[in-house]
Amino acid sequence: MGVMRSILLAASQNSWLREHAPRYRFVRRAVSRFMPGEQLEDALAAAEALARQGMGTLLTRLGENVASEEEANQTARHYTTVLDAVRQRGLDAEISVKLTQLGLDLSRELCYRHLASLIEYAGPTSVVWIDMEASPYVDVTLELYRRARAAFPNVGVCLQAYLYRTADDLASLLPLAPAIRLVKGAYREPAHIAFPRKRDVDENYYVLASRLLAPEARRAGVRAGIATHDRNLIRRIEALAASDGLRKQEVEFQMLFGIQRSEQLRLAQEGYRTRVLISYGSCWFPWYMRRLAERPANLTFVLKNIFSS
Ligand SMILES: Cc1cc2nc3c(=O)[nH]c(=O)nc-3n(C[C@H](O)[C@H](O)[C@H](O)COP(=O)(O)OP(=O)(O)OC[C@H]3O[C@@H](n4cnc5c(N)ncnc54)[C@H](O)[C@@H]3O)c2cc1C
């Protein structure tokens, strides 16, 4: 793992920085590249703009590891407001939640209750996506996913290609006709559980994506979200889909707001299903550090903002 990546991922877990860094204007300005604003209204306006360009969206309010039941309840209430607003505006937008935001650290049952009520509230055609957090949460996340999937059709989960275990997890989930969002993985994980070399992660991503798009998976009703900005992988997956006879509308790419905008537009214009994940909210520090860690060249952007402020 790159030294800079390790430093940034360590910073993402630092509580002093979490509290103090967001006070600086240059940090807030730099983060605006990745999020349209802190308010739900900012995210909805961005979703409307993307809809005009033919893209669907995923909405997520930043925040993780809530420490009180009231915060978990408040988060769940907030997402019902989001679903109401999406319906009122007729947007093709789904929500994406972190289980630790719904109280997983406090009580599994509390978390599941919130998750199930959101899935039900979203209605059968709008998938509620569950983010995948750091590795200690993978077992419990998949356990709650299975439980939710047994009760509802409209729930999806994220799997991370950097983990060795993901190939087995995917194989065991496929019979459930799941909705799976495949990502490379954004956390700091040790080499005994995750591929340390980027090229191995990329290769594993391709292998897992091939399984998700394979004819058997499609016949079983799997919905695959190919969530990456990696142009090389995107090209390979486009070629694979074409050679398997998939129509472009049957392939869904997902990307983060503000990253590879031209690629997002190209995919949408060419007829692929394209969804952009929009994050908003005030608890953005750990999330922002993970975005910097993905591409330490982003730091140049932060530095430019220091000198121009
Ligand atoms: C829709 C969506 C949902 C996600 N949900 C989760 C989740 O639940 N759990 C989880 O662990 N991870 C999640 N991630 C993050 C993911 O794990 C990766 O960390 C992130 O997508 C970067 O990997 P990449 O596949 O784009 O490939 P990379 O090889 O990291 O990047 C490929 C190229 O994309 C561009 N790029 C990538 N990241 C950035 C950036 N931050 N800033 C500027 N350019 C960039 C660069 O040009 C880079 O060369 C999600 C990602 C997406 C798109």
The ligand as an SDF file (V2000), in Angstrom:
LIG
                    3D

 53 58  0  0  0  0  0  0  0  0999 V2000
  -21.0800    4.0160   -6.5750 C   0  0  0  0  0  0  0  0  0  0  0  0
  -19.9440    3.6830   -5.6480 C   0  0  0  0  0  0  0  0  0  0  0  0
  -20.2030    3.1870   -4.3850 C   0  0  0  0  0  0  0  0  0  0  0  0
  -19.1560    2.8350   -3.5340 C   0  0  0  0  0  0  0  0  0  0  0  0
  -19.4360    2.2510   -2.3250 N   0  0  0  0  0  0  0  0  0  0  0  0
  -18.4310    1.7550   -1.5840 C   0  0  0  0  0  0  0  0  0  0  0  0
  -18.6840    0.9820   -0.4130 C   0  0  0  0  0  0  0  0  0  0  0  0
  -19.8380    0.7500   -0.0330 O   0  0  0  0  0  0  0  0  0  0  0  0
  -17.6190    0.4720    0.2650 N   0  0  0  0  0  0  0  0  0  0  0  0
  -16.3240    0.6820   -0.1410 C   0  0  0  0  0  0  0  0  0  0  0  0
  -15.3940    0.1680    0.4990 O   0  0  0  0  0  0  0  0  0  0  0  0
  -16.0530    1.4420   -1.2270 N   0  0  0  0  0  0  0  0  0  0  0  0
  -17.0630    1.9810   -1.9470 C   0  0  0  0  0  0  0  0  0  0  0  0
  -16.7680    2.7140   -3.0740 N   0  0  0  0  0  0  0  0  0  0  0  0
  -15.3740    3.1800   -3.3180 C   0  0  0  0  0  0  0  0  0  0  0  0
  -14.5510    2.1270   -4.0240 C   0  0  0  0  0  0  0  0  0  0  0  0
  -14.2600    1.0560   -3.1560 O   0  0  0  0  0  0  0  0  0  0  0  0
  -13.2050    2.7190   -4.5130 C   0  0  0  0  0  0  0  0  0  0  0  0
  -12.4620    3.1540   -3.4120 O   0  0  0  0  0  0  0  0  0  0  0  0
  -13.3480    3.8740   -5.4760 C   0  0  0  0  0  0  0  0  0  0  0  0
  -14.4030    3.6640   -6.3670 O   0  0  0  0  0  0  0  0  0  0  0  0
  -12.0400    4.0470   -6.3040 C   0  0  0  0  0  0  0  0  0  0  0  0
  -11.7480    2.8870   -7.0230 O   0  0  0  0  0  0  0  0  0  0  0  0
  -11.9500    2.7450   -8.6120 P   0  0  0  0  0  0  0  0  0  0  0  0
  -12.6770    1.4820   -8.8700 O   0  0  0  0  0  0  0  0  0  0  0  0
  -12.5620    3.9570   -9.1700 O   0  0  0  0  0  0  0  0  0  0  0  0
  -10.4950    2.4990   -9.1890 O   0  0  0  0  0  0  0  0  0  0  0  0
   -9.1290    3.2600   -9.0350 P   0  0  0  0  0  0  0  0  0  0  0  0
   -8.1320    2.3990   -9.6880 O   0  0  0  0  0  0  0  0  0  0  0  0
   -8.9040    3.6630   -7.5980 O   0  0  0  0  0  0  0  0  0  0  0  0
   -9.3580    4.5640   -9.8750 O   0  0  0  0  0  0  0  0  0  0  0  0
   -9.4210    4.5500  -11.2910 C   0  0  0  0  0  0  0  0  0  0  0  0
   -9.3170    5.9880  -11.7740 C   0  0  0  0  0  0  0  0  0  0  0  0
  -10.4830    6.7230  -11.3570 O   0  0  0  0  0  0  0  0  0  0  0  0
  -10.1160    8.0100  -10.9430 C   0  0  0  0  0  0  0  0  0  0  0  0
  -10.4140    8.1420   -9.4960 N   0  0  0  0  0  0  0  0  0  0  0  0
  -10.7220    7.1440   -8.6460 C   0  0  0  0  0  0  0  0  0  0  0  0
  -10.9400    7.6390   -7.4050 N   0  0  0  0  0  0  0  0  0  0  0  0
  -10.7610    8.9700   -7.5040 C   0  0  0  0  0  0  0  0  0  0  0  0
  -10.8340   10.0230   -6.5970 C   0  0  0  0  0  0  0  0  0  0  0  0
  -11.1520    9.8300   -5.3210 N   0  0  0  0  0  0  0  0  0  0  0  0
  -10.5850   11.2770   -7.0400 N   0  0  0  0  0  0  0  0  0  0  0  0
  -10.2630   11.5200   -8.3160 C   0  0  0  0  0  0  0  0  0  0  0  0
  -10.1690   10.5440   -9.2500 N   0  0  0  0  0  0  0  0  0  0  0  0
  -10.4110    9.2940   -8.8440 C   0  0  0  0  0  0  0  0  0  0  0  0
   -8.6570    8.1730  -11.2180 C   0  0  0  0  0  0  0  0  0  0  0  0
   -8.5050    8.7090  -12.5060 O   0  0  0  0  0  0  0  0  0  0  0  0
   -8.1480    6.7630  -11.1780 C   0  0  0  0  0  0  0  0  0  0  0  0
   -6.9850    6.5730  -11.9370 O   0  0  0  0  0  0  0  0  0  0  0  0
  -17.8050    3.0630   -3.9400 C   0  0  0  0  0  0  0  0  0  0  0  0
  -17.5500    3.5590   -5.2130 C   0  0  0  0  0  0  0  0  0  0  0  0
  -18.5750    3.8700   -6.0660 C   0  0  0  0  0  0  0  0  0  0  0  0
  -18.2590    4.3610   -7.4360 C   0  0  0  0  0  0  0  0  0  0  0  0
  1  2  1  0
  2  3  1  0
  2 52  2  0
  3  4  2  0
  4  5  1  0
  4 50  1  0
  5  6  2  0
  6  7  1  0
  6 13  1  0
  7  8  2  0
  7  9  1  0
  9 10  1  0
 10 11  2  0
 10 12  1  0
 12 13  2  0
 13 14  1  0
 14 15  1  0
 14 50  1  0
 15 16  1  0
 16 17  1  0
 16 18  1  0
 18 19  1  0
 18 20  1  0
 20 21  1  0
 20 22  1  0
 22 23  1  0
 23 24  1  0
 24 25  2  0
 24 26  1  0
 24 27  1  0
 27 28  1  0
 28 29  2  0
 28 30  1  0
 28 31  1  0
 31 32  1  0
 32 33  1  0
 33 34  1  0
 33 48  1  0
 34 35  1  0
 35 36  1  0
 35 46  1  0
 36 37  1  0
 36 45  1  0
 37 38  2  0
 38 39  1  0
 39 40  1  0
 39 45  2  0
 40 41  1  0
 40 42  2  0
 42 43  1  0
 43 44  2  0
 44 45  1  0
 46 47  1  0
 46 48  1  0
 48 49  1  0
 50 51  2  0
 51 52  1  0
 52 53  1  0
M  END
$$$$
